[in-house]
Amino acid sequence: MKLAQLSAFAVALVMSSLVMAEGGGDRTFEKMMAANDRSVELFAAKEQARDPVVVNEKKNDKNQDL
């Protein structure tokens, strides 16, 4: 009986290590990075569609600081 319990424990330990080796962490990270890349692409496309904001800090005679 003790041998059966020991072998069952060993099999459970081996099976759990095999299952955990191919865990969903890599797939989840890959999905997250793909979603992030898509989000960045959509943001860049949206920003290019807008009119650019031009800041002109050139000073002339009319815009002198007092």
Buried (B, 14 or more C-beta within 10 A) or exposed (E): EEEEEEEEEEEEEEEEEEEEEEEEEEEEEEEEEEEEEEEEEEEEEEEEEEEEEEEEEEEEEEEEEE
